[in-house]
Protein backbone atom coordinates (compact mmCIF):
# COMPACT_ATOMS: atom_id res chain seq x y z
CA UNK A 1 0.00 0.00 0.00
CA UNK A 2 2.90 2.38 0.70
CA UNK A 3 4.09 2.09 -2.89
CA UNK A 4 0.60 2.83 -4.24
CA UNK A 5 0.35 5.87 -1.99
CA UNK A 6 3.69 7.20 -3.26
CA UNK A 7 2.45 6.76 -6.81
CA UNK A 8 -0.73 8.70 -6.01
CA UNK A 9 1.29 11.46 -4.33
CA UNK A 10 3.58 11.62 -7.37
CA UNK A 11 0.61 11.67 -9.75
CA UNK A 12 -1.03 14.45 -7.74
CA UNK A 13 2.16 16.52 -7.85
CA UNK A 14 2.50 15.88 -11.58
CA UNK A 15 -1.10 16.92 -12.22
CA UNK A 16 -0.77 20.03 -10.05
CA UNK A 17 2.43 21.07 -11.87
CA UNK A 18 0.73 20.66 -15.25
CA UNK A 19 -2.29 22.61 -13.97
CA UNK A 20 -0.06 25.51 -12.89
CA UNK A 21 1.71 25.45 -16.27
CA UNK A 22 -1.61 25.54 -18.15
CA UNK A 23 -3.00 28.32 -15.99
CA UNK A 24 0.12 30.41 -16.67
CA UNK A 25 -0.13 29.71 -20.39
CA UNK A 26 -3.83 30.66 -20.45
CA UNK A 27 -3.06 33.92 -18.66
CA UNK A 28 -0.44 34.73 -21.30
CA UNK A 29 -2.95 33.92 -24.06
CA UNK A 30 -5.59 36.14 -22.45
CA UNK A 31 -3.05 38.97 -22.10
CA UNK A 32 -2.05 38.62 -25.77
CA UNK A 33 -5.68 38.60 -26.92
CA UNK A 34 -6.35 41.74 -24.85
CA UNK A 35 -3.67 43.71 -26.72
CA UNK A 36 -5.19 46.32 -29.05
CA UNK A 37 -5.34 45.44 -32.74
CA UNK A 38 -2.84 46.92 -35.19
CA UNK A 39 -4.39 49.63 -37.40
CA UNK A 40 -2.55 48.43 -40.54
CA UNK A 41 -4.93 46.16 -42.54
CA UNK A 42 -2.28 43.63 -43.56
CA UNK A 43 -0.99 43.39 -40.02
CA UNK A 44 -4.55 43.22 -38.71
CA UNK A 45 -5.29 40.17 -40.89
CA UNK A 46 -2.17 38.41 -39.61
CA UNK A 47 -3.07 39.31 -36.02
CA UNK A 48 -6.60 37.92 -36.45
CA UNK A 49 -5.19 34.62 -37.69
CA UNK A 50 -2.87 34.58 -34.70
CA UNK A 51 -5.79 35.37 -32.40
CA UNK A 52 -7.73 32.40 -33.80
CA UNK A 53 -4.77 30.13 -33.08
CA UNK A 54 -4.45 31.56 -29.57
CA UNK A 55 -8.18 31.08 -28.95
CA UNK A 56 -7.89 27.46 -30.09
CA UNK A 57 -4.97 26.90 -27.74
CA UNK A 58 -6.94 28.55 -24.95
CA UNK A 59 -9.94 26.28 -25.47
CA UNK A 60 -7.69 23.22 -25.57
CA UNK A 61 -5.98 24.36 -22.38
CA UNK A 62 -9.31 24.93 -20.64
CA UNK A 63 -10.40 21.41 -21.60
CA UNK A 64 -7.19 19.94 -20.19
CA UNK A 65 -7.61 21.97 -16.99
CA UNK A 66 -11.09 20.49 -16.52
CA UNK A 67 -9.66 16.99 -17.02
CA UNK A 68 -6.90 17.64 -14.48
CA UNK A 69 -9.34 19.12 -11.95
CA UNK A 70 -11.50 16.00 -12.33
CA UNK A 71 -8.46 13.73 -11.86
CA UNK A 72 -7.44 15.64 -8.71
CA UNK A 73 -11.01 15.25 -7.41
CA UNK A 74 -10.80 11.49 -8.05
CA UNK A 75 -7.53 11.39 -6.10
CA UNK A 76 -9.18 13.17 -3.17
CA UNK A 77 -12.15 10.79 -3.34
CA UNK A 78 -9.86 7.74 -3.43
CA UNK A 79 -11.15 6.81 -6.89
CA UNK A 80 -8.07 7.64 -8.96
CA UNK A 81 -6.90 4.93 -11.34
CA UNK A 82 -10.36 3.40 -11.58
CA UNK A 83 -12.24 3.73 -14.88
CA UNK A 84 -15.22 6.05 -14.43
CA UNK A 85 -17.15 4.14 -17.07
CA UNK A 86 -16.71 0.44 -16.21
CA UNK A 87 -14.99 0.49 -12.80
CA UNK A 88 -11.94 -1.48 -13.97
CA UNK A 89 -8.45 -0.55 -12.85
CA UNK A 90 -6.65 1.70 -15.34
CA UNK A 91 -3.32 0.17 -16.40
CA UNK A 92 -0.25 1.87 -14.92
CA UNK A 93 1.39 2.50 -18.34
CA UNK A 94 -1.75 4.38 -19.41
CA UNK A 95 -1.66 6.52 -16.26
CA UNK A 96 2.02 7.27 -16.86
CA UNK A 97 1.21 8.60 -20.34
CA UNK A 98 -2.07 10.30 -19.42
CA UNK A 99 -2.32 10.82 -15.65
CA UNK A 100 -5.58 12.75 -16.07
CA UNK A 101 -7.41 9.97 -17.96
CA UNK A 102 -10.72 8.84 -16.48
CA UNK A 103 -10.99 5.75 -18.72
CA UNK A 104 -9.32 2.38 -19.08
CA UNK A 105 -8.01 1.50 -22.56
CA UNK A 106 -11.18 -0.39 -23.54
CA UNK A 107 -13.58 2.36 -22.51
CA UNK A 108 -11.43 5.08 -24.07
CA UNK A 109 -11.69 3.25 -27.39
CA UNK A 110 -15.44 2.93 -27.01
CA UNK A 111 -15.85 6.65 -26.17
CA UNK A 112 -13.70 7.85 -29.08
WOLIN-V982189 format. One record per helix or strand. SS is the DSSP state (alpha for helix, beta for strand). FROM is the first residue (numbers start at 1). TO is the last residue. If there is no record, write none. Layout:
ss={SS | SS}
from={FROM | FROM}
to={TO | TO}
This chain:
ss={alpha | alpha | beta | beta | alpha | alpha}
from={2 | 41 | 82 | 89 | 92 | 105}
to={34 | 77 | 82 | 89 | 97 | 111}
